[in-house]
Amino acid sequence: MVSALFKAVQKNLHGIVAALVDRRTDINAHNEMQYTPLLMACEMGKTETAEVLIAKGASLEEKMPNSNMVLHVTVQAGAVSITNLLLRKGMDANITSQGEQTPLHVAAFHNKGSIVDILINAGAKINAVTEELVTPLHVASQRGNVDFAQQLLHHKANVNVKDKQSKTPLHLATEKGDHVMVELLLSFNADPNAMDKEKKTPLHTAAMGGHLNTFNVLLAQKARFGIKDMDGCSPIHYATIKGNAEIIQILLTAGKNKNIDDKNIWRKTPLHLAAEHGHSDLINLLLSNGSVINALHNNKDTPLHCACKAGHFNSVNSLVSWSQGEKANLQATNSFKKIPLQIAEFSTSDNQAQIVTLLKKKMLVR
């Protein structure tokens, strides 16, 4: 009879469900997946069957293995009628499941916009937080659910709220490169210069991801491009690591080249990073905009030392071939008294022999 009850629920045969319950079939029985008939009806959005089960006294306290309650399951299914019914029966709109997720978090994750007003009118807290201090707006922003986020913002959701990592919804939207969501959040006064735990702003995040459209949207809304994170890196450092010439050019133009030799906590300039990561095209871009070719980082390595150590032939070639203004110092010694050639000779890269030959040739010519 229990098996027949679950089959009747699946097929939404609410008359048979009522008859089986009247014949004393266990209304709160669990199947092999740990569903009760009511949980199954709610997840499948079987409104008539759910109404019968609730009227017949099905427990509203049963949980799924992941701690989801019947209201969470119903919201996930987007079942408006059942949601209304459960709330009328006195279910708490802020009831929590695993990780302290409320039904509004579930709605935000699954983009169930039709449920928002129902939950809020029933007392759902718009800025409810999970164990990780994530709000429904964080969830919607990360998932790219723009219309849902807009509903939350119209209900006065806190646009600058921070999670456990001190990330705002704007940080999360920027990580995804979702410029539409970013524009929406900014239009509701999201702070473009908010810092997370690592002191990264959304502009850092956009540069790290190479999200050009998002980067431009942030910059247009007065995002400050010179802010440094806890590693002393400004957005230009991350754009260089990513190899994104377009973002670097935008930053150089916006800052009138003032940030071109910004140093991080290791005293590395963008030119050091371009050499280290093998972005020879960026080396030429940075040098042509006035970057110091023989800048020294913590170990007194020049960009040429960095390129030799990493084994990037094209980067080495770009540096030693630069002829406009100051040239790369082939005799510069670092903290270990090594010149670039000695660094190259000890390298184990595939381009080691090629780099050594090039450096020896250049040293003879000079």
ZAKEVEX-984795 format. One record per residue (C-alpha): residue number from 1; residue in one letter; x negated, y, z. Coordinates in Angstrom, 3 decimals. Example, Ala and Ser with C-alpha at 12.3 -4.5 7.8 and 13.67 -1.06 7.14 Angstrom:
2
(1, "a", (-12.300, -4.500, 7.800)) (2, "s", (-13.670, -1.060, 7.140)) 
This chain:
366
(1, "m", (0.000, 0.000, 0.000)) (2, "v", (-2.927, 2.341, 0.712)) (3, "s", (-4.343, 1.551, -2.730)) (4, "a", (-0.937, 2.224, -4.268)) (5, "l", (-0.764, 5.542, -2.402)) (6, "f", (-4.055, 6.752, -3.874)) (7, "k", (-2.994, 5.675, -7.383)) (8, "a", (0.290, 7.552, -6.985)) (9, "v", (-1.636, 10.664, -5.883)) (10, "q", (-3.919, 10.439, -8.930)) (11, "k", (-0.922, 10.289, -11.259)) (12, "n", (0.967, 12.985, -9.332)) (13, "l", (3.889, 10.611, -8.736)) (14, "h", (5.075, 12.584, -5.743)) (15, "g", (8.323, 10.614, -5.399)) (16, "i", (6.370, 7.369, -5.001)) (17, "v", (3.953, 9.113, -2.617)) (18, "a", (6.913, 10.159, -0.434)) (19, "a", (8.404, 6.634, -0.535)) (20, "l", (5.091, 4.983, 0.432)) (21, "v", (4.567, 7.386, 3.331)) (22, "d", (8.147, 6.752, 4.501)) (23, "r", (7.300, 3.048, 4.544)) (24, "r", (4.579, 3.838, 7.078)) (25, "t", (1.585, 3.740, 4.721)) (26, "d", (-1.304, 5.493, 6.495)) (27, "i", (-1.053, 9.071, 5.205)) (28, "n", (-4.584, 9.867, 6.423)) (29, "a", (-6.286, 6.707, 5.124)) (30, "h", (-9.746, 7.097, 3.541)) (31, "n", (-10.804, 5.522, 0.267)) (32, "e", (-14.369, 4.388, -0.557)) (33, "m", (-15.318, 8.004, -1.429)) (34, "q", (-14.054, 9.199, 1.977)) (35, "y", (-11.111, 11.071, 0.457)) (36, "t", (-7.740, 11.142, 2.165)) (37, "p", (-4.676, 11.297, -0.125)) (38, "l", (-4.363, 15.025, 0.642)) (39, "l", (-8.029, 15.759, -0.119)) (40, "m", (-7.661, 13.921, -3.426)) (41, "a", (-4.433, 15.742, -4.329)) (42, "c", (-6.028, 19.106, -3.533)) (43, "e", (-9.214, 18.439, -5.488)) (44, "m", (-7.186, 17.349, -8.509)) (45, "g", (-4.789, 20.282, -8.179)) (46, "k", (-1.724, 18.011, -7.864)) (47, "t", (0.574, 20.617, -6.363)) (48, "e", (3.806, 18.627, -5.938)) (49, "t", (1.986, 15.692, -4.374)) (50, "a", (0.049, 17.956, -2.011)) (51, "e", (3.316, 19.615, -0.966)) (52, "v", (4.877, 16.224, -0.188)) (53, "l", (1.832, 15.078, 1.818)) (54, "i", (1.724, 18.308, 3.827)) (55, "a", (5.475, 18.144, 4.476)) (56, "k", (5.079, 14.541, 5.657)) (57, "g", (2.433, 15.565, 8.199)) (58, "a", (-0.887, 14.836, 6.470)) (59, "s", (-3.787, 16.054, 8.619)) (60, "l", (-5.332, 19.374, 7.597)) (61, "e", (-8.398, 18.643, 9.735)) (62, "e", (-9.935, 15.878, 7.602)) (63, "k", (-13.388, 16.572, 6.139)) (64, "m", (-15.353, 15.378, 3.133)) (65, "p", (-18.824, 13.858, 3.726)) (66, "n", (-20.268, 17.318, 2.872)) (67, "s", (-18.060, 18.868, 5.587)) (68, "n", (-15.741, 20.520, 3.072)) (69, "m", (-12.271, 20.931, 4.495)) (70, "v", (-9.056, 20.647, 2.524)) (71, "l", (-9.001, 24.425, 1.907)) (72, "h", (-12.539, 24.376, 0.426)) (73, "v", (-11.561, 21.527, -1.884)) (74, "t", (-8.382, 23.306, -2.971)) (75, "v", (-10.204, 26.567, -3.680)) (76, "q", (-12.853, 24.716, -5.693)) (77, "a", (-10.063, 23.305, -7.859)) (78, "g", (-8.570, 26.779, -8.279)) (79, "a", (-5.222, 25.439, -7.115)) (80, "v", (-3.392, 28.685, -6.298)) (81, "s", (-0.087, 27.175, -5.105)) (82, "i", (-1.737, 24.690, -2.753)) (83, "t", (-4.057, 27.398, -1.406)) (84, "n", (-1.037, 29.544, -0.578)) (85, "l", (0.701, 26.580, 1.034)) (86, "l", (-2.298, 25.673, 3.226)) (87, "l", (-2.695, 29.273, 4.385)) (88, "r", (1.028, 29.473, 5.188)) (89, "k", (0.579, 26.312, 7.248)) (90, "g", (-1.923, 28.207, 9.357)) (91, "m", (-5.270, 27.130, 7.936)) (92, "d", (-8.037, 29.582, 8.788)) (93, "a", (-9.174, 31.492, 5.686)) (94, "n", (-12.671, 31.641, 7.243)) (95, "i", (-12.991, 27.942, 8.054)) (96, "t", (-16.587, 26.800, 7.421)) (97, "s", (-18.169, 23.733, 5.874)) (98, "q", (-21.791, 22.618, 5.552)) (99, "g", (-24.178, 25.544, 5.895)) (100, "e", (-21.355, 27.781, 7.194)) (101, "q", (-19.779, 28.235, 3.756)) (102, "t", (-16.316, 29.755, 3.787)) (103, "p", (-13.640, 29.153, 1.126)) (104, "l", (-14.554, 32.581, -0.338)) (105, "h", (-18.139, 31.356, -0.860)) (106, "v", (-16.730, 28.317, -2.669)) (107, "a", (-14.507, 30.526, -4.832)) (108, "a", (-17.501, 32.727, -5.703)) (109, "f", (-19.626, 29.713, -6.657)) (110, "h", (-16.941, 28.177, -8.885)) (111, "n", (-15.722, 31.542, -10.266)) (112, "k", (-12.136, 31.133, -9.082)) (113, "g", (-11.047, 34.758, -9.405)) (114, "s", (-7.367, 33.914, -9.027)) (115, "i", (-8.041, 32.915, -5.398)) (116, "v", (-9.828, 36.068, -4.213)) (117, "d", (-6.814, 38.220, -3.321)) (118, "i", (-5.016, 35.272, -1.711)) (119, "l", (-7.922, 34.541, 0.633)) (120, "i", (-8.600, 38.185, 1.493)) (121, "n", (-4.909, 38.861, 2.168)) (122, "a", (-4.990, 35.876, 4.521)) (123, "g", (-7.883, 37.422, 6.466)) (124, "a", (-10.970, 36.058, 4.677)) (125, "k", (-14.040, 38.092, 5.633)) (126, "i", (-15.441, 39.722, 2.502)) (127, "n", (-18.997, 39.787, 3.911)) (128, "a", (-18.953, 36.368, 5.611)) (129, "v", (-22.441, 34.847, 5.781)) (130, "t", (-23.768, 31.300, 5.529)) (131, "e", (-26.653, 29.957, 7.628)) (132, "e", (-28.960, 31.594, 5.064)) (133, "l", (-27.088, 34.909, 5.499)) (134, "v", (-25.708, 34.611, 1.968)) (135, "t", (-22.447, 36.452, 1.274)) (136, "p", (-19.882, 35.642, -1.448)) (137, "l", (-21.313, 38.610, -3.419)) (138, "h", (-24.789, 37.040, -3.288)) (139, "v", (-23.277, 33.835, -4.689)) (140, "a", (-21.335, 35.555, -7.473)) (141, "s", (-24.383, 37.660, -8.412)) (142, "q", (-26.667, 34.660, -8.629)) (143, "r", (-24.132, 32.622, -10.602)) (144, "g", (-23.475, 35.444, -13.080)) (145, "n", (-19.764, 35.576, -12.247)) (146, "v", (-19.304, 39.240, -13.181)) (147, "d", (-15.510, 39.492, -12.935)) (148, "f", (-15.541, 37.750, -9.558)) (149, "a", (-18.262, 40.097, -8.292)) (150, "q", (-16.230, 43.072, -9.497)) (151, "q", (-13.204, 41.857, -7.503)) (152, "l", (-15.349, 41.549, -4.376)) (153, "l", (-16.803, 45.027, -4.888)) (154, "h", (-13.321, 46.505, -5.316)) (155, "h", (-12.506, 44.895, -1.959)) (156, "k", (-15.476, 46.865, -0.493)) (157, "a", (-18.014, 44.022, -0.339)) (158, "n", (-21.373, 45.294, 0.954)) (159, "v", (-23.463, 45.714, -2.212)) (160, "n", (-26.762, 46.112, -0.324)) (161, "v", (-26.356, 43.241, 2.156)) (162, "k", (-29.517, 41.126, 2.623)) (163, "d", (-29.868, 37.358, 2.962)) (164, "k", (-32.458, 35.510, 5.069)) (165, "q", (-35.161, 36.365, 2.524)) (166, "s", (-33.994, 40.014, 2.647)) (167, "k", (-32.781, 39.732, -0.939)) (168, "t", (-29.808, 41.806, -2.019)) (169, "p", (-27.312, 40.654, -4.674)) (170, "l", (-29.263, 42.931, -7.059)) (171, "h", (-32.455, 40.913, -6.463)) (172, "l", (-30.603, 37.697, -7.333)) (173, "a", (-29.001, 39.119, -10.482)) (174, "t", (-32.384, 40.473, -11.571)) (175, "e", (-34.053, 37.085, -11.070)) (176, "k", (-31.603, 35.692, -13.624)) (177, "g", (-32.179, 38.577, -16.021)) (178, "d", (-28.433, 39.241, -15.950)) (179, "h", (-28.391, 42.882, -17.053)) (180, "v", (-24.556, 42.981, -17.138)) (181, "m", (-24.391, 41.985, -13.467)) (182, "v", (-27.237, 44.375, -12.674)) (183, "e", (-25.333, 47.248, -14.326)) (184, "l", (-22.203, 46.362, -12.349)) (185, "l", (-24.025, 46.271, -9.004)) (186, "l", (-25.828, 49.539, -9.733)) (187, "s", (-22.504, 51.185, -10.646)) (188, "f", (-21.363, 50.329, -7.101)) (189, "n", (-24.480, 52.006, -5.649)) (190, "a", (-26.777, 49.015, -5.252)) (191, "d", (-30.211, 50.258, -4.122)) (192, "p", (-32.643, 49.733, -7.040)) (193, "n", (-35.587, 50.054, -4.620)) (194, "a", (-34.429, 47.597, -1.929)) (195, "m", (-37.275, 45.373, -0.711)) (196, "d", (-37.122, 41.674, 0.118)) (197, "k", (-39.297, 39.924, 2.741)) (198, "e", (-42.303, 40.083, 0.412)) (199, "k", (-41.620, 43.804, -0.193)) (200, "k", (-40.650, 43.069, -3.782)) (201, "t", (-38.069, 45.345, -5.386)) (202, "p", (-35.720, 44.249, -8.182)) (203, "l", (-38.175, 45.927, -10.597)) (204, "h", (-40.935, 43.553, -9.423)) (205, "t", (-38.529, 40.673, -9.993)) (206, "a", (-37.606, 41.830, -13.501)) (207, "a", (-41.301, 42.172, -14.400)) (208, "m", (-42.062, 38.704, -13.010)) (209, "g", (-39.298, 37.180, -15.107)) (210, "g", (-40.106, 39.214, -18.200)) (211, "h", (-36.494, 40.436, -18.339)) (212, "l", (-36.816, 43.476, -20.612)) (213, "n", (-33.133, 44.535, -20.746)) (214, "t", (-32.765, 44.245, -16.985)) (215, "f", (-36.016, 46.147, -16.498)) (216, "n", (-34.770, 49.019, -18.656)) (217, "v", (-31.429, 49.156, -16.802)) (218, "l", (-33.227, 49.403, -13.436)) (219, "l", (-35.684, 52.015, -14.648)) (220, "a", (-32.805, 54.124, -15.989)) (221, "q", (-31.300, 54.075, -12.468)) (222, "k", (-34.379, 55.564, -10.793)) (223, "a", (-36.096, 52.319, -9.811)) (224, "r", (-39.588, 53.337, -8.635)) (225, "f", (-42.294, 51.642, -10.686)) (226, "g", (-45.205, 52.375, -8.320)) (227, "i", (-43.944, 50.468, -5.258)) (228, "k", (-46.360, 47.753, -4.102)) (229, "d", (-45.337, 44.441, -2.535)) (230, "m", (-47.096, 42.696, 0.353)) (231, "d", (-49.834, 41.516, -2.061)) (232, "g", (-50.384, 45.093, -3.172)) (233, "c", (-48.932, 44.326, -6.593)) (234, "s", (-46.793, 46.851, -8.440)) (235, "p", (-44.538, 45.792, -11.341)) (236, "i", (-47.355, 46.375, -13.861)) (237, "h", (-49.411, 43.589, -12.223)) (238, "y", (-46.577, 41.091, -12.715)) (239, "a", (-45.845, 42.251, -16.255)) (240, "t", (-49.529, 41.659, -17.029)) (241, "i", (-49.543, 38.177, -15.522)) (242, "k", (-46.409, 37.414, -17.567)) (243, "g", (-48.093, 38.805, -20.675)) (244, "n", (-45.233, 41.174, -21.431)) (245, "a", (-46.636, 43.990, -23.561)) (246, "e", (-43.253, 45.707, -23.967)) (247, "i", (-42.705, 46.108, -20.224)) (248, "i", (-46.299, 47.294, -19.752)) (249, "q", (-45.883, 49.902, -22.464)) (250, "i", (-42.653, 51.121, -20.839)) (251, "l", (-44.420, 51.397, -17.469)) (252, "l", (-47.410, 53.222, -18.936)) (253, "t", (-45.124, 55.686, -20.706)) (254, "a", (-42.938, 56.215, -17.612)) (255, "g", (-45.961, 56.768, -15.360)) (256, "k", (-48.050, 58.673, -17.910)) (257, "n", (-50.745, 55.980, -17.464)) (258, "k", (-51.220, 56.882, -13.773)) (259, "n", (-50.655, 53.286, -12.623)) (260, "i", (-52.899, 51.674, -15.213)) (261, "d", (-55.656, 50.862, -12.700)) (262, "d", (-53.451, 50.085, -9.690)) (263, "k", (-55.307, 47.666, -7.414)) (264, "n", (-53.691, 44.858, -5.436)) (265, "i", (-55.015, 43.574, -2.088)) (266, "w", (-57.755, 41.676, -3.938)) (267, "r", (-58.555, 44.984, -5.676)) (268, "k", (-57.618, 43.493, -9.026)) (269, "t", (-56.420, 45.900, -11.704)) (270, "p", (-54.005, 44.865, -14.469)) (271, "l", (-57.085, 44.531, -16.715)) (272, "h", (-58.576, 41.935, -14.338)) (273, "l", (-55.296, 39.998, -14.512)) (274, "a", (-55.026, 40.253, -18.300)) (275, "a", (-58.555, 38.827, -18.578)) (276, "e", (-57.896, 36.139, -15.967)) (277, "h", (-54.684, 34.969, -17.681)) (278, "g", (-56.000, 35.088, -21.218)) (279, "h", (-53.843, 37.916, -22.574)) (280, "s", (-56.314, 39.383, -25.074)) (281, "d", (-53.620, 41.536, -26.722)) (282, "l", (-52.941, 43.187, -23.356)) (283, "i", (-56.651, 43.814, -22.854)) (284, "n", (-56.665, 45.968, -25.984)) (285, "l", (-53.418, 47.692, -24.953)) (286, "l", (-54.730, 48.519, -21.471)) (287, "l", (-58.143, 49.654, -22.701)) (288, "s", (-56.618, 51.855, -25.401)) (289, "n", (-54.568, 53.554, -22.649)) (290, "g", (-57.616, 54.295, -20.515)) (291, "s", (-58.054, 51.287, -18.221)) (292, "v", (-61.521, 51.107, -16.613)) (293, "i", (-63.360, 48.291, -18.405)) (294, "n", (-65.869, 47.616, -15.610)) (295, "a", (-63.558, 47.941, -12.584)) (296, "l", (-64.652, 45.773, -9.635)) (297, "h", (-62.392, 43.603, -7.496)) (298, "n", (-63.137, 42.227, -3.999)) (299, "n", (-65.974, 39.970, -5.163)) (300, "k", (-67.300, 42.700, -7.457)) (301, "d", (-66.142, 40.743, -10.490)) (302, "t", (-65.463, 42.839, -13.569)) (303, "p", (-62.661, 41.834, -15.993)) (304, "l", (-65.406, 40.177, -18.078)) (305, "h", (-66.424, 37.998, -15.114)) (306, "c", (-62.756, 36.981, -14.764)) (307, "a", (-62.388, 36.083, -18.442)) (308, "c", (-65.611, 34.026, -18.364)) (309, "k", (-64.584, 32.196, -15.193)) (310, "a", (-61.161, 31.298, -16.667)) (311, "g", (-62.670, 30.281, -20.008)) (312, "h", (-60.579, 32.542, -22.230)) (313, "f", (-62.653, 33.088, -25.367)) (314, "n", (-60.321, 35.639, -26.975)) (315, "s", (-60.271, 37.707, -23.776)) (316, "v", (-64.072, 37.643, -23.560)) (317, "n", (-64.276, 38.617, -27.223)) (318, "s", (-61.829, 41.526, -26.762)) (319, "l", (-63.832, 42.886, -23.826)) (320, "v", (-67.317, 42.587, -25.333)) (321, "s", (-66.122, 43.923, -28.697)) (322, "w", (-64.523, 47.049, -27.199)) (323, "s", (-66.379, 50.040, -28.623)) (324, "q", (-64.222, 53.090, -27.826)) (325, "g", (-65.804, 54.794, -24.829)) (326, "e", (-67.406, 52.764, -22.041)) (327, "k", (-68.432, 49.234, -23.017)) (328, "a", (-68.236, 46.034, -20.982)) (329, "n", (-71.323, 45.762, -18.770)) (330, "l", (-72.938, 42.440, -19.699)) (331, "q", (-75.484, 42.826, -16.864)) (332, "a", (-72.976, 43.598, -14.075)) (333, "t", (-73.637, 41.419, -11.024)) (334, "n", (-70.889, 40.325, -8.680)) (335, "s", (-71.128, 39.619, -4.935)) (336, "f", (-72.912, 36.345, -5.725)) (337, "k", (-75.481, 38.138, -7.914)) (338, "k", (-74.102, 36.517, -11.048)) (339, "i", (-73.726, 38.240, -14.406)) (340, "p", (-70.863, 37.190, -16.751)) (341, "l", (-73.180, 34.906, -18.788)) (342, "q", (-74.139, 32.938, -15.658)) (343, "i", (-70.459, 32.596, -14.753)) (344, "a", (-69.735, 31.310, -18.281)) (345, "e", (-72.621, 28.803, -18.123)) (346, "f", (-71.148, 27.196, -14.996)) (347, "s", (-67.611, 27.102, -16.398)) (348, "t", (-66.033, 23.739, -17.269)) (349, "s", (-63.531, 25.148, -19.755)) (350, "d", (-63.091, 23.870, -23.316)) (351, "n", (-64.366, 27.204, -24.658)) (352, "q", (-67.493, 27.265, -22.487)) (353, "a", (-70.076, 26.779, -25.261)) (354, "q", (-68.310, 29.260, -27.547)) (355, "i", (-68.227, 31.927, -24.816)) (356, "v", (-71.893, 31.390, -23.884)) (357, "t", (-72.944, 31.717, -27.550)) (358, "l", (-70.917, 34.912, -27.978)) (359, "l", (-72.363, 36.516, -24.824)) (360, "k", (-75.960, 35.640, -25.750)) (361, "k", (-75.439, 37.109, -29.218)) (362, "k", (-73.976, 40.327, -27.788)) (363, "m", (-76.801, 40.625, -25.249)) (364, "l", (-79.404, 40.318, -28.006)) (365, "v", (-77.665, 42.934, -30.139)) (366, "r", (-77.493, 45.395, -27.243)) 
